[in-house]
Amino acid sequence: MRSTPDRFGVREPLHAGRRDVADLYRAALASMANIAPVAISIETGCMAGALRAKYGMPLRDMFQVAVALEHAPSAIVTNDRDLRRVREVPVVLLDDLRE
């Protein structure tokens, strides 16, 4: 649920000059039935700002939470342990899924 151009989490491979890896990530995520791009509204931005003020976390992370709240998912799945501080949406760490 990221805004373009990092909508599918490809920033790191691109930063490392690995467009091939970024393309694989993008294709894999785009093919998942439960992932869909969503529009970001003014209200989303306001909610993200309020969440940033509440938690003191990066705005980009709070945008993910705000979008999740607007689209009522069952959880946010991430590698970011800091997001566990957020109480408005369930947060599942990828490491927890491997156990």
VENPE-V436725 format. One record per pair of residues at least 12 apart in sequence whose C-alpha atoms are under 7 Angstrom apart, sorted by the first residue. I is the first residue (numbers start at 1). J is the second residue. Records with the same first field share a line. If there is no record, write none. Layout:
BEGIN
I: J / J
END
This chain:
BEGIN
1: 37 / 38 / 64
2: 64
8: 26 / 29
10: 22 / 25 / 26
44: 66 / 67
45: 63
47: 66
48: 62 / 63 / 66
69: 89
74: 90
75: 89 / 90 / 91 / 92
76: 90 / 91 / 92
77: 91 / 92 / 93 / 94
78: 92 / 93 / 94
79: 93 / 94
81: 93
END
